[in-house]
Amino acid sequence: MIRTAGVAEVTDADFVTEVIGAELPVLVEFTADWCPPCRQMGPVLSAVAAEEGERLKVVQLDVDTNPDTTNAYKVLSMPTFMVFRDGEPVKSMVGARPKRRLLEEISEVL
């Protein structure tokens, strides 16, 4: 998987610990190496993680190597972004977007 600066990678094995059990809201990008829009989102996610790190945890999950979590949340398109708060998905967005729009969309659930 493509490493994104400031963004942790989560897996089926640690999703419950890292996302469901997190104290902060968590922005999860469901991503894949073969997905060009996912690669475009790398710098955007790094910037969001840097700017919002005190109020938001940003992680990525590779759909190809983590089918259980991908299927559990019925993720069909890449990239899909989900915001989890208190262990529950509270917002879902599909497709690449500029940083400003992503921040606007998640601001209502932070």
Secondary structure by P-SEA (a helix, b strand, c coil): ccccccbbbbccccccccccccccbbbbbbcccccaaaaaaaaaaaaaaaaaccccccccccccccaaaaaaaccccccbbbbbccccccccccccccaaaaaaaacccc
